[in-house]
Amino acid sequence: QVQLVESGGGLVQTGGSLRLSCALSGRTANTMAWFRQAPGKEREFVAAIRWNGGRLGYANSVKGRFTISRDNTKNTVYLQMNSLKPEDTAVYYCAASYGDGLTYWTGNSYGYWGQGTQVTVSS
């Protein structure tokens, strides 16, 4: 059974950094991604990465500030978040897909989700 467990969220000041981790139990996923959902807003794509470490893409709002990576020996994906802004405040979710990843930016491409971790950026 596939399970995803996120960690690393917290409260940080504007300009600070956080690193989120997502541990996957089960078979290594073809594509893993991070999404986020702010209060009153729809869930949005943040970043995705292939099984071999090739980064698929980032949301425009996080390009140059966030970096996604994965360690297949630990079956873990990371999201390094730098230069955080108040608008980055959200619950961050890790997602895994065993499909082809062609539409990696859509939530429907992922069959497995973590429980989410809260990130709060204070101004």
PATORKE-48951 format. One line per field, with one value per residue: residue number from 1; y, x negated, z of N, C-alpha, C in turn; residue in three letters. Coordinates in Angstrom, 3 decimals, decimal comma, always signed. Example, Ala and Ser with C-alpha at 12.3 -4.5 7.8 and 13.67 -1.06 7.14 Angstrom:
zalo c(1/2)
nY c(-5,690/-2,250)
nX c(-13,190/-12,850)
nZ c(+7,800/+7,080)
caY c(-4,500/-1,060)
caX c(-12,300/-13,670)
caZ c(+7,800/+7,140)
cY c(-3,300/+0,030)
cX c(-13,200/-12,900)
cZ c(+7,800/+7,870)
milo c(ala/ser)
# end
This chain:
zalo c(1/2/3/4/5/6/7/8/9/10/11/12/13/14/15/16/17/18/19/20/21/22/23/24/25/26/27/28/29/30/31/32/33/34/35/36/37/38/39/40/41/42/43/44/45/46/47/48/49/50/51/52/53/54/55/56/57/58/59/60/61/62/63/64/65/66/67/68/69/70/71/72/73/74/75/76/77/78/79/80/81/82/83/84/85/86/87/88/89/90/91/92/93/94/95/96/97/98/99/100/101/102/103/104/105/106/107/108/109/110/111/112/113/114/115/116/117/118/119/120/121/122/123)
nY c(-1,181/+2,192/+4,993/+8,386/+10,658/+13,787/+16,266/+18,956/+21,441/+24,718/+27,790/+30,737/+33,675/+36,330/+36,039/+33,990/+30,447/+27,092/+23,523/+21,043/+17,649/+14,499/+11,355/+8,320/+5,322/+2,218/+1,212/+2,837/+5,908/+7,062/+9,775/+12,536/+15,118/+18,441/+20,166/+22,947/+24,503/+27,336/+29,099/+29,377/+29,224/+27,482/+24,306/+24,341/+23,689/+23,194/+22,095/+19,486/+16,250/+13,773/+10,142/+9,666/+11,877/+14,037/+17,254/+18,270/+20,594/+23,897/+25,987/+29,271/+31,163/+30,294/+29,817/+29,937/+30,303/+28,048/+24,622/+21,403/+18,067/+14,646/+11,597/+8,527/+6,348/+6,664/+6,907/+9,426/+12,716/+16,124/+19,580/+22,429/+25,566/+28,839/+32,367/+33,029/+34,149/+35,962/+35,181/+32,586/+31,112/+28,299/+25,039/+22,427/+19,797/+16,562/+14,492/+11,467/+9,671/+6,899/+6,949/+8,270/+10,884/+12,995/+15,060/+16,535/+18,758/+18,778/+17,998/+15,747/+13,876/+12,426/+9,730/+9,296/+10,828/+12,891/+13,833/+16,484/+19,472/+22,299/+25,488/+28,582/+31,914/+34,732/+38,261)
nX c(-0,844/-0,518/-1,784/-2,069/-3,980/-4,277/-6,583/-8,187/-7,025/-6,054/-6,331/-7,595/-9,548/-9,104/-11,183/-12,632/-13,595/-12,515/-12,516/-10,707/-9,775/-8,907/-8,010/-7,768/-6,088/-6,288/-6,220/-8,638/-7,684/-6,762/-6,461/-6,662/-5,236/-4,636/-1,939/+0,129/+2,433/+4,094/+6,009/+9,372/+8,795/+8,198/+6,579/+3,207/+0,643/-2,802/-5,483/-7,194/-8,730/-10,620/-11,133/-13,824/-15,039/-14,879/-13,755/-10,461/-8,898/-8,013/-5,753/-5,069/-5,065/-6,858/-9,266/-12,788/-12,936/-12,084/-13,091/-12,821/-13,599/-14,738/-15,366/-15,909/-16,905/-16,015/-13,417/-12,185/-11,011/-11,863/-11,263/-12,802/-12,489/-13,063/-13,547/-10,973/-7,569/-4,714/-2,509/-3,076/-2,041/-0,290/+1,287/-0,774/-0,973/-2,104/-2,376/-1,971/-2,579/-2,054/-1,842/-2,360/-3,139/-2,682/-0,908/-1,715/-1,198/+1,365/+3,700/+5,287/+3,673/+2,424/+2,490/+2,083/+1,832/+0,402/+0,987/+0,671/-1,122/-1,472/-2,486/-3,470/-3,995/-5,128/-4,605)
nZ c(+0,000/-0,822/+0,797/+1,783/+3,592/+4,815/+6,058/+7,874/+7,667/+8,967/+10,859/+9,525/+8,931/+6,525/+3,725/+4,749/+4,989/+4,317/+4,421/+2,998/+3,423/+1,991/+2,560/+0,933/+1,165/-0,253/-3,720/-5,817/-7,145/-10,444/-10,989/-8,850/-6,886/-5,637/-4,311/-3,338/-1,085/-0,299/+2,226/+1,306/-1,365/-4,483/-4,862/-5,945/-8,350/-7,577/-7,937/-9,781/-10,249/-11,976/-11,773/-12,151/-11,249/-12,910/-13,295/-13,748/-13,803/-12,591/-10,808/-11,966/-9,982/-8,085/-9,234/-9,309/-6,622/-5,224/-4,956/-6,174/-5,286/-5,218/-3,444/-4,245/-2,928/-0,425/-0,916/-0,939/-1,402/-1,756/-0,963/-1,272/-0,009/-0,528/+0,161/+1,105/+0,921/+2,184/+0,628/+0,057/+2,029/+3,000/+2,956/+2,251/-0,030/-0,784/-3,648/-5,541/-8,543/-10,739/-13,355/-16,721/-16,432/-18,156/-17,869/-15,598/-14,061/-13,235/-10,722/-10,963/-12,124/-10,251/-8,050/-5,412/-2,261/+0,296/+3,753/+4,138/+5,061/+7,078/+6,049/+7,086/+6,455/+7,869/+7,779)
caY c(+0,000/+3,417/+6,057/+9,543/+11,392/+15,033/+16,890/+20,107/+22,714/+25,518/+29,235/+31,377/+35,072/+36,676/+35,938/+32,800/+29,203/+25,840/+22,363/+20,026/+16,282/+13,600/+9,972/+7,417/+3,901/+1,492/+1,219/+4,164/+6,505/+7,645/+11,223/+13,050/+16,543/+19,214/+21,095/+23,696/+25,092/+28,415/+29,227/+30,009/+29,121/+26,134/+23,686/+24,695/+22,981/+23,899/+21,551/+18,043/+15,657/+12,392/+9,133/+9,718/+13,157/+15,112/+18,139/+18,467/+21,976/+24,673/+27,076/+30,550/+31,918/+29,802/+29,644/+30,674/+30,326/+26,688/+23,550/+20,057/+17,034/+13,368/+10,608/+7,254/+5,380/+6,882/+7,072/+10,703/+13,905/+17,321/+20,886/+23,488/+26,822/+29,998/+33,682/+32,827/+35,317/+35,667/+34,503/+31,157/+30,468/+27,300/+23,643/+21,823/+18,377/+15,740/+13,591/+10,479/+9,094/+5,791/+7,117/+8,769/+12,213/+13,971/+16,217/+16,524/+19,946/+18,629/+17,137/+14,486/+12,934/+11,770/+8,852/+9,172/+12,129/+12,945/+14,489/+17,917/+20,125/+23,736/+26,466/+29,926/+32,919/+35,970/+39,480)
caX c(+0,000/-1,296/-1,479/-2,946/-3,990/-5,029/-7,094/-9,040/-6,313/-6,193/-6,188/-8,848/-9,379/-9,331/-12,583/-13,225/-13,622/-12,050/-12,623/-9,683/-10,123/-7,773/-8,478/-6,842/-6,214/-5,759/-7,055/-9,081/-6,733/-7,319/-6,453/-6,222/-4,984/-4,113/-0,849/+0,449/+3,771/+4,249/+7,404/+10,288/+8,314/+8,102/+5,262/+2,406/-0,600/-4,016/-6,663/-7,145/-10,022/-10,554/-11,785/-15,277/-15,533/-14,663/-12,683/-9,477/-8,474/-7,648/-4,800/-5,764/-5,141/-7,927/-10,506/-13,933/-12,930/-11,861/-13,776/-12,358/-14,606/-14,311/-16,380/-15,218/-17,390/-15,186/-12,040/-11,783/-11,092/-12,064/-10,980/-13,552/-11,788/-13,849/-12,940/-9,537/-6,710/-3,426/-1,607/-3,405/-1,328/+0,659/+1,011/-1,518/-0,686/-2,940/-1,570/-2,741/-1,916/-2,708/-1,520/-3,419/-3,559/-2,578/-0,157/-2,202/-0,752/+2,763/+3,896/+5,917/+2,651/+1,819/+3,427/+1,751/+1,592/+0,105/+1,989/+0,425/-1,879/-1,185/-3,570/-2,974/-5,039/-4,673/-5,133)
caZ c(+0,000/-0,944/+1,754/+1,723/+4,853/+4,712/+7,279/+7,639/+7,652/+10,168/+10,779/+9,159/+8,546/+5,127/+3,343/+5,350/+4,222/+4,899/+3,550/+3,209/+3,041/+1,775/+2,525/+0,248/+1,469/-1,391/-4,928/-6,257/-8,081/-11,669/-10,842/-7,557/-7,009/-4,526/-4,542/-2,129/-1,043/+0,671/+2,674/+0,375/-2,742/-5,011/-4,827/-7,105/-8,589/-7,171/-8,621/-10,023/-10,581/-12,463/-10,926/-12,314/-10,744/-13,858/-12,830/-14,793/-13,906/-11,425/-11,000/-12,202/-8,732/-7,212/-10,003/-8,805/-5,157/-4,726/-5,666/-5,865/-5,489/-4,660/-3,106/-4,425/-1,944/+0,759/-1,388/-0,361/-2,234/-0,950/-1,547/-0,615/-0,253/-0,111/-0,086/+1,282/+0,943/+2,834/-0,298/+0,026/+3,129/+2,500/+3,285/+1,147/-0,184/-1,639/-4,463/-6,291/-9,715/-11,428/-14,768/-17,604/-16,028/-19,240/-17,363/-14,223/-13,349/-12,838/-9,565/-11,359/-12,594/-9,093/-7,364/-3,995/-1,644/+1,711/+4,590/+4,101/+6,125/+7,045/+5,941/+7,356/+6,301/+8,487/+7,144)
cY c(+1,243/+4,432/+7,154/+10,302/+12,606/+15,487/+18,128/+21,437/+23,470/+26,978/+29,853/+32,820/+35,253/+36,683/+34,709/+31,578/+28,058/+24,732/+21,342/+18,672/+15,465/+12,193/+9,079/+5,991/+3,135/+1,618/+2,650/+4,690/+7,077/+9,149/+11,580/+14,561/+17,132/+20,127/+21,872/+24,267/+26,102/+28,518/+29,966/+29,940/+27,663/+25,617/+24,049/+23,909/+23,838/+23,406/+20,045/+17,545/+14,214/+11,446/+9,224/+11,055/+14,312/+15,975/+18,450/+19,919/+22,588/+25,645/+28,372/+31,305/+31,472/+29,613/+30,527/+30,726/+28,924/+25,701/+22,204/+19,062/+15,728/+12,477/+9,256/+6,190/+5,483/+7,002/+8,356/+11,814/+15,124/+18,552/+21,922/+24,818/+27,960/+31,276/+33,620/+34,145/+34,965/+34,921/+33,035/+30,391/+29,553/+25,969/+23,023/+20,311/+17,733/+14,771/+12,661/+9,909/+7,961/+5,821/+7,723/+10,192/+13,284/+15,224/+16,388/+17,693/+19,843/+17,637/+15,789/+13,447/+12,079/+10,957/+8,753/+10,528/+11,954/+13,724/+15,994/+18,412/+21,630/+24,542/+27,844/+30,890/+34,229/+37,173/+40,359)
cX c(-0,888/-0,828/-2,520/-2,835/-4,888/-5,515/-7,887/-8,340/-6,522/-5,951/-7,551/-8,561/-9,617/-10,837/-13,291/-13,134/-13,044/-12,334/-11,565/-10,202/-8,857/-8,320/-7,398/-7,110/-5,542/-6,701/-7,404/-8,147/-7,440/-7,472/-5,979/-6,140/-4,573/-3,001/-0,632/+1,861/+3,830/+5,718/+8,255/+9,877/+8,275/+6,672/+4,493/+1,102/-1,787/-5,229/-6,508/-8,500/-9,821/-11,324/-13,300/-15,858/-15,357/-13,484/-11,743/-9,066/-8,131/-6,530/-5,586/-5,988/-6,283/-9,255/-11,610/-14,009/-12,819/-12,639/-13,246/-13,473/-14,079/-15,508/-15,687/-15,707/-16,585/-13,711/-11,427/-11,951/-11,127/-11,592/-11,722/-12,922/-12,608/-13,096/-11,426/-8,797/-5,412/-2,450/-1,955/-2,703/-0,236/+0,383/+0,368/-1,306/-1,678/-2,024/-2,461/-1,901/-2,745/-2,381/-2,678/-3,868/-3,413/-1,818/-0,474/-1,675/+0,693/+2,888/+4,480/+4,918/+2,087/+2,856/+3,199/+1,327/+1,228/+1,173/+1,812/-0,371/-1,724/-2,478/-2,959/-4,143/-4,498/-5,348/-5,840)
cZ c(+0,000/+0,084/+1,619/+3,039/+4,702/+6,081/+6,885/+7,593/+8,954/+9,897/+10,511/+8,762/+7,044/+4,835/+3,881/+4,452/+5,040/+3,913/+3,947/+2,731/+2,875/+1,610/+1,937/+0,691/+0,350/-2,573/-5,332/-7,336/-9,301/-11,541/-9,440/-7,658/-5,673/-5,044/-3,248/-2,232/+0,090/+1,071/+1,645/-1,081/-3,177/-4,852/-6,095/-7,140/-8,146/-7,967/-8,785/-10,486/-11,015/-11,539/-11,001/-11,862/-11,700/-13,441/-14,001/-14,928/-12,567/-11,798/-11,157/-10,898/-7,822/-7,945/-9,461/-7,292/-4,559/-5,588/-5,209/-6,147/-4,900/-4,403/-3,166/-3,459/-0,652/+0,396/-0,838/-1,388/-1,319/-1,710/-0,712/-0,999/+0,337/-0,439/+0,039/+1,437/+1,662/+1,919/-0,506/+1,149/+2,586/+3,178/+2,059/+1,155/-1,142/-2,399/-5,269/-7,429/-10,292/-12,913/-15,537/-17,287/-17,084/-18,810/-15,892/-13,395/-12,875/-11,685/-9,919/-11,860/-11,472/-8,334/-5,867/-3,453/-0,178/+2,457/+4,622/+5,295/+5,973/+6,965/+6,126/+7,305/+6,847/+7,845/+8,167)
milo c(gln/val/gln/leu/val/glu/ser/gly/gly/gly/leu/val/gln/thr/gly/gly/ser/leu/arg/leu/ser/cys/ala/leu/ser/gly/arg/thr/ala/asn/thr/met/ala/trp/phe/arg/gln/ala/pro/gly/lys/glu/arg/glu/phe/val/ala/ala/ile/arg/trp/asn/gly/gly/arg/leu/gly/tyr/ala/asn/ser/val/lys/gly/arg/phe/thr/ile/ser/arg/asp/asn/thr/lys/asn/thr/val/tyr/leu/gln/met/asn/ser/leu/lys/pro/glu/asp/thr/ala/val/tyr/tyr/cys/ala/ala/ser/tyr/gly/asp/gly/leu/thr/tyr/trp/thr/gly/asn/ser/tyr/gly/tyr/trp/gly/gln/gly/thr/gln/val/thr/val/ser/ser)
# end
